[in-house]
Amino acid sequence: MAVAYARMQLPLPRGQRMAKTALIAGITGQDGYYLSHLLLERGYRVVGLIPPQRQANLAKLDELAARVEVCAVELTDAAGLLEVVETTQPDEIYNLAAPSFVPKSWDDPLGTLDLVTGTATRLLAAVRQVGIPARFYQASSSEMFGAVDCSPQDETTPFRPKNPYAAAKLHAHWTMVHHRQRYDLFACSGILFNHESPRRPPSFVTRKVSLAAAAIKLGQGDRLEMGSLDAKRDWGYAGDHVEAMWRMLQADEPDDYVIGTGQLHTVRELVAAAFDCVGLDWQQYVEVNPRFLRPDEHFQLVANPTKAREQLGWQPQVSFDALIERMVKADLERLQNGTMSAFSSDSCG
């Protein structure tokens, strides 16, 4: 299958040279946006892989859309991906392609497996076949830990996935590890815990809360229905987490890293912080609805990012309260300006 390219060449700032080419699968998702921004700021040529039928999603990159190159190719098309890798000759490949909303993986387990594991396998095979020294990043997930019996979790914690998304992520993770060991590829995995931003779809609890607080403040809503307020999560900032991805590919040796804040916050703290940003008492507007309760809330996933801190020099820069404030302020602005649509889907990017 022929691959369609859309190229936009812009002049670099004076004195700056294009250092490397980065290829990103899943470029229009939350992480794709923040990673593209980071790489462009560091002088990279950024190439995004987008399925032909989803090219309209490029608009989700906002001001970055004019600064990246796009290859329209199906992620299930091994020959097409091989052509892209051979043509672009990337120095770094970031595989972020995955469904963004975990519960939906139950609706299409095989599709989830092919998107997550299949894309990783096809990209790794392309690197090997083309024979370039590209460095590869695989987006793994704390969901792989699943039914944990100890906290916090680090790189030695056993994996016990509990849903199709987590199982697919684990398969892709081990596929990457096997390619690293068998073919001596520079391939890394970031086992990322929850990371949020104003670009999260509203189906995620953090964005559901920030959007509700903003809407109620503006008189566009009157209540927020939630599940358990005692559920706890390790919530970090997406911009911090993509910094960790980049640092993994700059290291001397490839390895796998747990990335998270190492701090747990309850949903109650999340709600209180969001409503505090708009000067409202959350208890007057929030109701617990049993239909939003999950059966596995007693399992606590929280990162131990010691290895990333010691070996990569990485640590979170944005606090929990600052993160929630950014999200609420962004939703206030969107509601006031009528610009919600671009941030209301669960696209995988």
Secondary structure, 3 states (H helix, E strand, C coil): CCCEEECCCCCCCCCCCCCCEEEEECCCCHHHHHHHHHHHHCCCEEEEEECHHHHHHHHHHHHHHHHCEEEECCCCCHHHHHHHHHHHCCCEEEECCCCCCHHHHHCCHHHHHHHHHHHHHHHHHHHHHHCCCCEEEEEEEHHHCCCCCCCCECCCCCCCCCCHHHHHHHHHHHHHHHHHHHHCCCEEEEEECCEECCCCCCCCHHHHHHHHHHHHHCCCCCCEEECCCCCEECCEEHHHHHHHHHHHHHCCCCCEEEECCCCCEEHHHHHHHHHHHCCCCHHHCEEECHHHCCCCCCCCCCECCHHHHHHHCCCCCCCHHHHHHHHHHHHHHHHHHCCCHHHCCCCCC
